[in-house]
Amino acid sequence: MRNKLRRLGIGFAAMAAAVAIGVSLNTTTANAAGKKIADISQYQGNINWNKASKDLKYALIRVQHGSKGDTGYMIDSKRNVNANGAYKAGVPFGQYMFAEFTSVKDAQQEAKDFYKRSNKHTKFFALDEEQRMGSAKKSEQTYVNAWLKTMRKLTNKPLILYSGEYYATAHKLNFSKFDGAWIAKYSSVKPNVPGVKADLWQYTSKGRVSGISGNVDLIKALRSSVVKSWFNGSATHQAAPSYYKSVKNVTGIKTKKTVYKYSGTSFTKAHRNSKVKVGTKLAVKAITKNSKNAYRFQLTNGQYVTANKAYVSTY
């Protein structure tokens, strides 16, 4: 993403800072000793990852820019070299793609290509959304939604939305459906996008990292525990539960997973009665919704079990 925001006329003042805020990492597979977080692409040339790992805690590695037919179309020539180098050196990494969306179909295809070209060791995927294409007809959010929906079908790894402060605000980008927010603002002042809590802040394009010649975009973790969960692989996207909401034409349910019977709809341990094995059929008489909008089947004996479609089926 280096220099992209400035070419768009956003006009952030570059900050000649050098050291990003470090984030602790608890994993037996990662041994990166540094505290910096860097945005890495083919523009960094040949990287000595053993040296870089002494400075880097995490890396964000580019995979592609746009799609065929776009002005800036490019498959990052170092995507595999950098991903494999980071992995071998023990630097946990996520991967990103620079979007040039022109239609919903284009956004869907860019997502599929991005996923196909990504490295199996990546911890998460990020959408770099900072450029409005001249031929685009719908809102940027429409394209972002199409990309997100496509990626959700392909992976349960976290999905992060990146944008510049100005661009995100101007296009009223909605970060709420993503698992994290990565905001660029080349300044000494933290980014401020209305309604968005930034997890990562890309704050300078003039950083330096051992093993890399020239300048590097550096990033700070503003919400360390959240960022840590992405990079150590403990975070996965949990889809919102899908519930049965009616007992019309329903005689009973059959358990698809182990469930419990409860004496109340809040499903606290104090209300838990007995375990129900997979494949058990239960007769139901009603369905209800608790104070947290979770639906429960009421059994003919008055007890309750979940109405989550992932756990039970109806007959």
C-alpha positions as CSV (number, residue, x, y, z in Angstrom):
1,M,0.0,0.0,0.0
2,R,3.0,2.3,0.2
3,N,2.4,5.7,-1.4
4,K,-1.0,4.7,-2.6
5,L,-2.9,7.0,-0.3
6,R,-0.7,10.0,-1.2
7,R,-1.2,9.4,-4.9
8,L,-5.0,9.6,-4.2
9,G,-4.5,13.1,-2.9
10,I,-5.4,12.3,0.7
11,G,-2.5,14.4,1.8
12,F,-1.5,12.7,5.0
13,A,1.8,14.1,6.4
14,A,4.5,11.4,6.5
15,M,5.9,10.8,9.9
16,A,9.6,9.8,10.2
17,A,8.9,7.6,13.2
18,A,10.7,4.2,13.4
19,V,9.4,1.9,16.1
20,A,5.9,0.5,16.2
21,I,4.2,-0.6,19.4
22,G,5.0,-4.3,20.1
23,V,2.4,-7.0,20.8
24,S,3.2,-10.0,22.9
25,L,2.8,-13.4,21.3
26,N,2.2,-16.7,23.1
27,T,2.8,-19.5,20.6
28,T,5.3,-22.3,20.3
29,T,5.6,-21.9,16.5
30,A,6.5,-18.2,16.3
31,N,10.0,-17.0,17.3
32,A,10.1,-13.5,15.9
33,A,12.0,-11.4,18.4
34,G,11.1,-7.9,17.2
35,K,8.3,-5.4,18.1
36,K,7.6,-3.9,14.7
37,I,4.7,-4.6,12.4
38,A,5.3,-4.0,8.7
39,D,3.4,-3.8,5.4
40,I,5.4,-6.0,3.0
41,S,5.1,-6.3,-0.8
42,Q,7.3,-6.8,-3.9
43,Y,8.4,-3.2,-3.5
44,Q,10.6,-4.2,-0.6
45,G,12.7,-6.3,-2.9
46,N,14.7,-9.3,-1.6
47,I,14.2,-9.5,2.1
48,N,16.6,-11.3,4.5
49,W,13.9,-12.7,6.7
50,N,16.2,-14.0,9.3
51,K,17.4,-10.5,9.9
52,A,13.9,-9.0,9.6
53,S,12.6,-11.4,12.2
54,K,14.9,-9.6,14.7
55,D,12.9,-6.4,14.2
56,L,9.5,-7.8,13.2
57,K,6.8,-9.1,15.5
58,Y,4.2,-9.4,12.7
59,A,3.9,-8.8,8.9
60,L,1.1,-7.9,6.5
61,I,2.0,-9.4,3.1
62,R,0.4,-8.2,-0.2
63,V,-1.0,-10.8,-2.6
64,Q,-2.5,-8.8,-5.5
65,H,-3.6,-5.5,-6.8
66,G,-6.9,-5.3,-8.7
67,S,-8.0,-7.8,-11.3
68,K,-7.5,-8.3,-15.1
69,G,-8.4,-5.2,-17.0
70,D,-7.8,-2.8,-14.1
71,T,-5.3,-0.1,-14.6
72,G,-3.2,-1.2,-11.7
73,Y,-3.6,-4.9,-12.1
74,M,-0.7,-6.9,-10.6
75,I,-0.1,-10.2,-8.9
76,D,2.6,-9.5,-6.3
77,S,5.7,-11.2,-7.6
78,K,7.1,-11.7,-4.1
79,R,3.9,-13.0,-2.4
80,N,5.1,-16.6,-2.1
81,V,8.7,-15.8,-1.4
82,N,7.7,-13.4,1.4
83,A,5.0,-15.7,2.9
84,N,7.4,-18.6,3.0
85,G,10.3,-16.5,4.2
86,A,8.2,-15.1,7.0
87,Y,6.9,-18.5,8.0
88,K,10.4,-20.1,8.1
89,A,11.7,-17.1,10.1
90,G,8.9,-17.4,12.6
91,V,7.1,-14.2,11.8
92,P,3.3,-14.6,11.9
93,F,1.6,-12.9,9.0
94,G,-1.7,-11.9,7.5
95,Q,-2.2,-11.3,3.8
96,Y,-4.0,-8.5,1.9
97,M,-5.3,-7.5,-1.5
98,F,-5.6,-4.0,-3.0
99,A,-9.0,-3.6,-4.4
100,E,-10.0,-2.0,-7.7
101,F,-13.7,-2.9,-7.7
102,T,-15.8,-2.0,-10.8
103,S,-18.8,-4.2,-10.1
104,V,-20.3,-6.7,-7.7
105,K,-19.1,-9.5,-10.0
106,D,-15.6,-8.0,-10.1
107,A,-15.5,-7.9,-6.3
108,Q,-16.6,-11.5,-6.0
109,Q,-13.9,-12.6,-8.5
110,E,-11.2,-10.6,-6.8
111,A,-12.1,-12.3,-3.5
112,K,-11.9,-15.8,-5.2
113,D,-8.5,-15.0,-6.8
114,F,-7.1,-13.6,-3.6
115,Y,-8.1,-16.7,-1.6
116,K,-6.7,-19.0,-4.3
117,R,-3.4,-17.1,-4.4
118,S,-3.0,-16.8,-0.6
119,N,-0.5,-18.9,1.5
120,K,-1.8,-21.7,3.7
121,H,0.1,-20.3,6.7
122,T,-1.6,-16.9,6.6
123,K,-3.4,-16.1,9.8
124,F,-6.1,-13.8,8.3
125,F,-7.1,-12.0,5.2
126,A,-7.4,-8.2,4.7
127,L,-9.2,-6.1,2.1
128,D,-7.3,-3.0,1.2
129,E,-10.2,-0.6,0.2
130,E,-8.8,2.8,-0.7
131,Q,-9.5,3.5,-4.4
132,R,-12.7,4.4,-6.2
133,M,-12.6,3.2,-9.8
134,G,-14.0,5.6,-12.5
135,S,-16.2,2.9,-14.0
136,A,-17.8,1.9,-10.7
137,K,-21.6,2.6,-10.6
138,K,-22.7,1.4,-7.2
139,S,-21.5,2.5,-3.8
140,E,-18.1,1.2,-2.5
141,Q,-20.0,-0.4,0.4
142,T,-21.9,-2.6,-2.1
143,Y,-18.7,-4.0,-3.5
144,V,-17.2,-4.4,-0.1
145,N,-20.2,-6.4,1.0
146,A,-19.9,-8.6,-2.1
147,W,-16.3,-9.3,-1.3
148,L,-17.0,-10.0,2.3
149,K,-19.9,-12.4,1.6
150,T,-17.7,-14.3,-0.9
151,M,-14.8,-14.6,1.5
152,R,-17.0,-15.8,4.3
153,K,-18.0,-18.8,2.2
154,L,-14.3,-19.6,1.5
155,T,-12.8,-19.3,5.0
156,N,-13.5,-19.0,8.7
157,K,-10.2,-17.1,9.3
158,P,-10.6,-13.5,10.4
159,L,-11.4,-10.9,7.7
160,I,-10.0,-7.4,8.2
161,L,-10.9,-4.1,6.5
162,Y,-8.2,-1.7,5.7
163,S,-8.7,1.9,4.5
164,G,-7.3,5.4,4.9
165,E,-9.0,7.7,7.4
166,Y,-10.2,10.1,4.8
167,Y,-11.4,7.5,2.3
168,A,-13.2,5.4,5.0
169,T,-15.0,8.5,6.2
170,A,-15.8,9.9,2.8
171,H,-17.3,6.6,1.6
172,K,-18.9,5.8,5.0
173,L,-17.4,2.4,5.0
174,N,-19.0,-0.1,7.4
175,F,-16.4,-2.0,9.4
176,S,-18.9,-3.7,11.7
177,K,-19.3,-7.0,9.7
178,F,-15.5,-7.5,9.6
179,D,-13.4,-9.0,12.4
180,G,-11.1,-6.0,12.6
181,A,-10.2,-2.5,11.4
182,W,-6.9,-1.4,10.0
183,I,-6.7,2.3,9.4
184,A,-3.9,4.3,7.6
185,K,-3.1,7.8,8.7
186,Y,0.5,9.0,8.1
187,S,0.7,11.3,11.0
188,S,1.6,11.5,14.7
189,V,-2.1,11.7,15.5
190,K,-4.1,8.5,15.8
191,P,-6.8,7.9,13.1
192,N,-10.4,8.9,13.9
193,V,-13.0,7.3,11.7
194,P,-16.6,7.9,13.1
195,G,-18.0,4.8,14.7
196,V,-14.8,2.7,14.1
197,K,-12.4,1.4,16.7
198,A,-9.1,0.9,14.8
199,D,-7.2,-2.2,15.8
200,L,-4.2,-1.4,13.6
201,W,-2.8,2.0,12.7
202,Q,-0.5,2.4,9.7
203,Y,1.3,5.5,10.7
204,T,4.4,6.0,8.6
205,S,5.8,5.1,5.2
206,K,9.4,5.9,6.3
207,G,10.0,3.1,8.7
208,R,13.1,0.9,8.6
209,V,13.5,-2.8,9.3
210,S,16.6,-4.9,9.5
211,G,17.0,-7.1,6.4
212,I,15.0,-4.8,4.2
213,S,16.6,-2.1,2.0
214,G,14.8,1.2,1.9
215,N,11.7,2.5,3.6
216,V,8.8,0.3,4.9
217,D,5.3,1.2,6.0
218,L,5.0,0.5,9.7
219,I,2.0,-0.2,11.8
220,K,1.0,0.1,15.4
221,A,-1.4,-2.2,17.3
222,L,-3.9,0.0,19.0
223,R,-5.9,-2.9,20.5
224,S,-3.2,-5.4,21.3
225,S,-5.3,-8.3,22.5
226,V,-7.5,-8.3,19.4
227,V,-4.5,-8.1,17.0
228,K,-2.7,-10.8,19.0
229,S,-5.7,-13.2,18.5
230,W,-5.5,-12.7,14.7
231,F,-1.8,-13.4,14.4
232,N,-1.5,-16.3,16.8
233,G,-4.4,-18.1,15.1
234,S,-6.7,-18.2,18.1
235,A,-9.3,-16.0,16.3
236,T,-11.8,-17.5,13.9
237,H,-15.0,-15.9,12.6
238,Q,-18.1,-17.3,14.3
239,A,-21.1,-16.9,12.1
240,A,-24.3,-15.7,13.9
241,P,-26.5,-18.6,14.9
242,S,-29.3,-19.5,12.6
243,Y,-32.4,-20.4,14.7
244,Y,-35.7,-22.2,14.1
245,K,-38.4,-19.6,14.9
246,S,-41.6,-21.5,14.6
247,V,-43.1,-24.9,15.5
248,K,-45.6,-24.8,12.7
249,N,-45.8,-28.3,11.2
250,V,-43.1,-29.4,13.6
251,T,-43.7,-32.5,15.7
252,G,-40.3,-32.9,17.2
253,I,-36.6,-32.4,16.8
254,K,-33.5,-34.6,16.3
255,T,-30.2,-33.6,17.8
256,K,-27.3,-33.2,15.4
257,K,-24.8,-32.5,18.2
258,T,-24.8,-33.0,21.9
259,V,-27.2,-30.6,23.7
260,Y,-28.5,-30.1,27.2
261,K,-32.0,-29.8,28.6
262,Y,-32.6,-26.7,30.8
263,S,-35.3,-25.6,33.2
264,G,-35.1,-22.0,31.9
265,T,-34.4,-20.2,28.6
266,S,-31.2,-18.4,29.9
267,F,-29.2,-21.7,29.7
268,T,-27.2,-21.1,32.9
269,K,-25.4,-23.9,34.7
270,A,-27.9,-23.6,37.5
271,H,-30.7,-24.4,35.1
272,R,-29.0,-27.3,33.3
273,N,-30.6,-30.6,33.8
274,S,-29.4,-33.4,31.6
275,K,-27.3,-34.1,28.5
276,V,-28.9,-35.3,25.3
277,K,-26.9,-37.5,22.9
278,V,-26.5,-37.0,19.2
279,G,-29.3,-38.6,17.2
280,T,-31.9,-38.3,20.0
281,K,-35.5,-37.4,19.1
282,L,-37.4,-35.1,21.3
283,A,-41.1,-34.0,21.2
284,V,-41.7,-30.2,21.3
285,K,-44.8,-28.1,22.0
286,A,-43.6,-24.5,21.6
287,I,-40.8,-22.2,20.8
288,T,-39.7,-19.1,22.7
289,K,-37.1,-16.3,22.5
290,N,-35.0,-15.3,25.6
291,S,-33.8,-11.8,26.6
292,K,-30.7,-12.1,24.4
293,N,-32.8,-13.0,21.2
294,A,-31.8,-16.7,21.3
295,Y,-34.6,-19.1,20.4
296,R,-35.3,-22.2,22.5
297,F,-37.6,-25.2,21.8
298,Q,-39.9,-26.1,24.7
299,L,-40.3,-29.8,25.1
300,T,-43.5,-31.5,26.0
301,N,-42.1,-32.0,29.6
302,G,-41.7,-28.2,29.9
303,Q,-37.9,-28.2,29.6
304,Y,-35.9,-26.3,27.0
305,V,-33.3,-27.1,24.4
306,T,-31.6,-24.9,21.8
307,A,-33.4,-24.0,18.5
308,N,-30.0,-23.5,16.8
309,K,-30.1,-25.2,13.4
310,A,-26.4,-26.2,13.8
311,Y,-27.4,-28.4,16.8
312,V,-30.9,-29.7,16.0
313,S,-33.1,-30.5,13.0
314,T,-36.9,-30.7,12.9
315,Y,-39.3,-33.4,11.7
